[in-house]
């Protein structure tokens, strides 16, 4: 883990708060030039679970970051294959189950991906995250979800 990211995690864990300023620092100073990895996404999702008080901006940033990484940066692009689905279900459901943010992440990944493995689809719908998937896709097209 990068030194700056480690210091950020330590500071947030000590204070038990993620402020809007923390989110800005994370975006601009810490993660801006960092290559995103599963370990970093796992760490940020764990922070969501561990820190009792966080700015809504953190949840919004974490959802966007996780979706972008899982769907578009991590190969195969646009596809949540079996390996990615297993990783996501595992990391999003650790502990007492998914947080509200973790549920949003699952829902948004299913919405954004061109193809999604059945394991993540089942997780997203079973946890109630699938409610946001009802209705037409952007542009009025009908949304079709395919499981492998």
N, C-alpha and C positions, 0 to 999 in steps of 0.2 A: 504494500500500500504506500502511496506517495506520502511524504512527510507532512505536507500541508493538509492533506485529507485526514491523516491520523490526528493532527492537532485539532482540526475542526470537530471530528468525532469526539475526542476527549473533552473539548470545551462544551459542546452541546450536552454530552452525557453528565458532566459536572453540574451544569445549570439546570438540566432537565427541561429545557425550553429550546425550540427552534423559532427564532424571530424572523420577521421579514428581511431584516438586514443580513441575517445568517444565510438566507436563501439567495440574496443578491451576491454575497461573497462567494458562495458555493458556485453559482452560475458564472460570474465574471472572473474570479481570481483562482479558483481551485480546479474546476472541471473544464474550463473553457478550452484548454490546450491538451487535455488528457485524453488518451485513447480509452474509450468506454469498454468495460469488460463485464462479464457476468458477476465477478467478485464485487465490483463497485456497485452494480445494481443491487446485488444481495445486501451489501452493507447499507445502502440508502433505504432499502425496504425494511431492514432490521431497525434502523433509526426511527422509522415511522412507528414501529411497534413499541420501541423502548422508551421513547420520549413522550411523556404524558401531555405536554402542551406544545403545539406547533402551529405556526401561521398557516392559514389556508393556502398561501402561496407555495408552501413546501409540498403539500399534497398535489397541487396543480403541476408544479415543476416535476415531481417524481413520476406522476402519471405520464406526462409528455416524454420524459427521458426514457422511461421503461418501454413505452410503446415504440418510440423511435429506434431504440437499440434492438428490441426483440424482432420487430417487423422489418426494419429497413437497413440496419447496420450489420446485423448478425446473419450470416449466410445459412440457408438459402434465402435470398431477399424476397420479402413479401409472403413468405411461407412460415407457418409455425408447424414444423415437423414433429415427429414423436419425441426426439431428444429435447428440443426447445420446450415442448408442451410439458414434459416431465419436469424439467428444471423450473419452469414457471409455476406449475402447480405446487411443487415442493417449497419453493421460496415464498410464495404468496400465502401458503396455508400453515406455515410454521407457528408453533406456540398454541395459543388459544383459538386459532383459526384466523381467517383473513380479517384484516382491518377494513374499514370503509374504503380507504385508499387502495388497498390490495384488490378489493372487489372492483373498484373503478378501473384499475390497471387491466384486470382480466377482461372486463367488458370492452374496453377500448381496443385491446389487442385483437380480440375476436372481430370487432367492427372494422378495424383497419387492415387486417391481413387478407390477402387474396385467397389463401387456403389455410385452414386451421385443423390440426389434429384433434381427434375426438376427445382426448383426455382433457384438453383445455376447454373445449366446448361444454363438456359435462360439468367441469368445475365452475365455469362462469355461470351456467344456468342453474346449477344446484345451489350455488351460494347467493342466488338472487341478482347477480350482476347482469344476467341476460335481459332483465327488464328493459334496459336502455337500448336493446337491439331491435325492439319491435318497430315496425314502420319501414317506410321506404329509405333507400340509401340516398346520399346526397345527390341532387340533380333529378330526383323523382324516380330513379330506376328501382326495380324490386330487388331486395337484398336476398341472396341465396347463400347459405352457409353449407359448406361441404366438409364432411369428416372423412378421414382416411381410414 
